[in-house]
Amino acid sequence: MIKIDEDQTTIHLTRGDATHEDYNRIAFYFPIWDFEEDEETRYEFQTTDKITFIVYDVKGYTKREVLKVEKTIAQLGYDAPTETPELQLTSEDTRVFPLENKKHTYVYEIILNDDTTILGSDDEGDKKLIVYSGGTQEVET
């Protein structure tokens, strides 16, 4: 299971699950305020733009990187500019989370070209990724 909460920023996923090309992708956009028109517009991602999705485990003031996915818009499957790219996660990506017997809350960021945070901590707090146990662990015998 991968779903986005009503707040449009909290992500729920089951460890070991993958997004699918037709559903369950992590879609996002980058709002920009147009002062001349006095309205919000959306950044148009170019095929060469790089998107970085980073998930952290936070304990007090310590932040440990758990997952990092870096792809250009072209690598995400777009051959033309887009305002709302969608990131896919593989089962291998989501298996990096520890196998636990309860859900665990992480925080995440989406970064554009290594220098602009699109989603991350803001006035409303950290962006959350809630991982549920699943995706069994193979044991060597």
C-alpha positions in Angstrom: 0.0 0.0 0.0 1.2 3.5 -0.8 -1.2 6.4 -0.2 -1.1 10.1 0.3 -3.1 11.6 3.3 -5.7 14.3 3.0 -3.1 16.9 3.9 -1.4 16.0 0.5 2.0 15.7 2.2 1.9 12.7 4.5 2.8 9.4 2.7 1.8 6.0 4.0 3.5 2.9 2.6 4.0 -0.7 3.4 7.6 -1.9 3.5 8.5 -3.8 0.4 5.7 -2.4 -1.8 6.4 -0.6 -5.0 4.5 2.2 -6.7 2.9 1.2 -10.0 3.1 3.0 -13.4 -0.7 3.6 -13.4 -1.3 4.4 -9.7 0.3 5.0 -6.3 3.0 7.3 -7.5 4.3 10.2 -5.5 3.1 13.2 -7.4 4.2 16.8 -6.6 4.5 20.3 -7.9 6.5 23.4 -7.1 4.3 26.5 -6.5 5.8 29.9 -7.4 4.2 33.2 -6.6 4.0 35.5 -9.7 4.1 39.0 -8.2 3.2 40.7 -11.5 0.0 38.6 -12.0 -0.5 38.4 -8.2 -1.2 34.7 -8.4 0.4 31.3 -7.8 1.9 29.5 -10.8 3.7 26.2 -11.1 7.3 25.6 -11.9 7.8 23.8 -15.2 10.2 20.9 -14.6 12.6 20.4 -17.5 13.8 17.0 -18.5 17.3 17.8 -17.3 16.1 18.8 -13.8 17.2 16.5 -11.0 14.8 15.4 -8.3 16.1 14.0 -5.0 13.7 12.2 -2.6 15.4 11.7 0.8 13.9 9.9 3.8 15.4 10.5 7.3 15.0 8.7 10.6 14.9 11.5 13.2 15.8 10.9 16.9 15.9 14.1 18.9 18.4 16.4 17.1 19.9 13.5 15.1 18.8 12.9 11.5 20.0 9.7 9.7 19.4 9.2 6.0 17.5 6.0 5.3 16.6 6.3 1.6 17.8 8.5 -1.2 16.5 8.4 -4.7 17.9 10.7 -7.3 16.6 10.9 -10.9 16.2 13.5 -13.6 12.8 14.2 -15.0 13.8 12.3 -18.1 14.7 9.3 -16.0 11.3 9.5 -14.4 9.9 8.8 -17.9 9.2 12.3 -19.2 10.4 13.4 -22.6 8.9 16.9 -22.3 8.6 19.5 -19.6 5.9 18.9 -16.9 4.4 20.8 -14.0 3.6 17.7 -12.0 6.2 14.9 -12.1 5.5 11.6 -10.4 8.2 9.6 -8.6 8.0 5.8 -8.6 9.5 3.7 -5.8 10.6 0.1 -6.3 10.1 -2.7 -3.9 13.9 -2.7 -3.5 13.7 1.0 -2.5 11.1 0.4 0.2 12.8 -2.7 1.6 15.6 -0.4 3.0 13.3 0.4 5.9 13.9 -1.9 8.9 11.5 -4.8 9.4 9.6 -3.8 12.5 6.5 -5.1 14.2 4.9 -1.6 14.3 4.6 1.4 12.0 7.4 3.9 12.1 7.3 7.6 11.2 10.1 9.1 9.1 10.5 12.6 7.6 11.3 13.3 4.0 12.4 16.0 1.6 12.0 16.5 -2.1 14.8 18.6 -3.6 15.2 20.2 -7.0 18.7 20.3 -8.6 20.5 19.9 -5.2 19.7 23.4 -4.0 15.9 24.0 -3.7 13.7 22.2 -1.3 10.3 21.6 -2.8 8.8 19.7 0.1 10.4 19.5 3.6 10.1 21.1 6.9 8.1 24.3 7.0 5.7 26.2 9.3 3.4 23.2 9.5 6.3 20.9 10.5 8.2 18.0 8.9 6.7 16.1 6.0 6.0 12.6 7.2 6.5 9.2 5.7 4.8 6.4 7.7 6.1 2.9 7.0 4.1 -0.1 8.0 5.7 -3.5 8.5 5.5 -6.0 5.7 7.8 -7.2 2.9 9.2 -10.2 4.8 13.0 -10.5 5.3 14.7 -13.5 3.8 16.7 -15.5 6.3 19.8 -17.5 5.3 19.9 -21.0 6.6 
